[in-house]
């Protein structure tokens, strides 16, 4: 059975500003796009595991890894270099004005 971990209320997040959240279910980046779409990604860079919560994100939707400067589009999770790995999306649910990270047992986080 999946476990849920509270990330916060939607009012806790600003549009176009990635927010790092640490839970017992894992560390994630939460991002609200300019069109109101929620995105939740694993906080570890897929290249070398650097914490993307420490990455640079100027205005907009591009975040840069603090370790090797890989750049990602937070709207899609894609790496800006098309041959490299993108961010890993995580399951989430917005229920009763609370955003939760959803972790399946097979993910090994429980």
C-alpha positions as CSV (number, residue, x, y, z in Angstrom):
1,X,0.0,0.0,0.0
2,X,1.4,3.4,-0.9
3,X,2.6,5.8,1.8
4,X,1.9,9.5,1.7
5,X,4.2,12.2,3.1
6,X,3.0,15.8,3.5
7,X,4.9,18.4,1.4
8,X,2.7,21.4,2.3
9,X,-0.2,23.5,1.4
10,X,-0.3,25.0,-2.1
11,X,-0.2,28.4,-0.6
12,X,3.3,27.5,0.8
13,X,4.7,27.4,-2.7
14,X,5.4,30.3,-5.1
15,X,4.9,30.0,-8.8
16,X,8.1,29.4,-10.8
17,X,10.2,28.9,-7.6
18,X,11.4,25.4,-7.0
19,X,11.2,24.4,-3.3
20,X,13.3,21.6,-1.7
21,X,11.3,19.3,0.7
22,X,12.8,16.6,2.8
23,X,10.4,13.8,4.0
24,X,10.7,10.3,5.3
25,X,9.7,9.2,1.8
26,X,12.6,11.0,0.2
27,X,14.0,14.4,-0.8
28,X,12.1,16.2,-3.6
29,X,11.8,19.4,-5.5
30,X,8.3,20.9,-5.8
31,X,7.6,23.2,-8.6
32,X,4.5,25.1,-9.6
33,X,4.5,26.1,-13.3
34,X,3.3,29.4,-14.7
35,X,0.2,27.6,-15.9
36,X,-0.6,26.2,-12.5
37,X,0.6,22.7,-13.0
38,X,2.4,20.9,-10.1
39,X,5.6,19.0,-10.7
40,X,7.5,16.9,-8.1
41,X,11.0,15.5,-8.9
42,X,13.6,13.5,-7.0
43,X,15.9,16.1,-5.5
44,X,19.1,14.2,-6.5
45,X,20.7,15.1,-9.9
46,X,20.5,12.1,-12.1
47,X,24.2,12.6,-13.1
48,X,26.1,12.4,-9.8
49,X,23.4,12.7,-7.0
50,X,24.0,16.3,-6.1
51,X,21.1,17.9,-4.2
52,X,19.2,20.0,-6.6
53,X,17.7,21.9,-3.7
54,X,21.1,23.7,-3.7
55,X,21.0,24.3,-7.4
56,X,20.8,27.8,-9.0
57,X,17.4,28.8,-10.4
58,X,17.1,32.3,-11.7
59,X,13.7,33.7,-12.7
60,X,11.8,31.1,-14.7
61,X,11.9,27.4,-15.0
62,X,15.5,26.4,-15.5
63,X,17.5,24.9,-12.6
64,X,21.3,24.3,-12.7
65,X,22.9,21.5,-10.7
66,X,25.3,22.9,-8.1
67,X,27.9,20.2,-8.8
68,X,28.5,19.9,-12.6
69,X,26.2,22.7,-14.0
70,X,23.7,20.3,-15.7
71,X,20.6,22.4,-16.5
72,X,17.0,21.1,-16.4
73,X,13.6,22.5,-17.4
74,X,11.4,22.2,-14.3
75,X,8.3,22.2,-16.5
76,X,9.2,18.9,-18.0
77,X,12.1,17.5,-16.0
78,X,14.2,17.4,-19.3
79,X,17.9,18.0,-19.4
80,X,18.7,20.9,-21.7
81,X,21.2,18.7,-23.5
82,X,19.0,16.2,-25.3
83,X,21.3,13.2,-24.9
84,X,21.5,13.4,-21.1
85,X,19.2,12.1,-18.3
86,X,16.4,14.3,-17.0
87,X,15.1,14.7,-13.5
88,X,13.2,11.8,-12.0
89,X,9.5,12.6,-11.6
90,X,7.9,11.5,-8.3
91,X,4.3,10.6,-7.6
92,X,2.2,13.1,-5.7
93,X,-1.4,13.9,-4.9
94,X,-3.1,17.2,-4.0
95,X,-5.9,16.4,-1.6
96,X,-8.0,18.6,0.6
97,X,-5.6,21.6,0.0
98,X,-2.5,19.6,1.0
99,X,0.2,18.3,-1.4
100,X,1.5,14.8,-0.6
101,X,4.5,12.8,-1.9
102,X,3.2,9.3,-2.7
103,X,5.7,6.4,-2.3
104,X,5.0,2.9,-3.4
105,X,6.5,0.0,-1.4
106,X,8.5,-1.2,-4.3
107,X,10.4,2.1,-4.5
108,X,12.2,1.0,-1.4
109,X,11.7,4.3,0.5
110,X,9.5,2.8,3.2
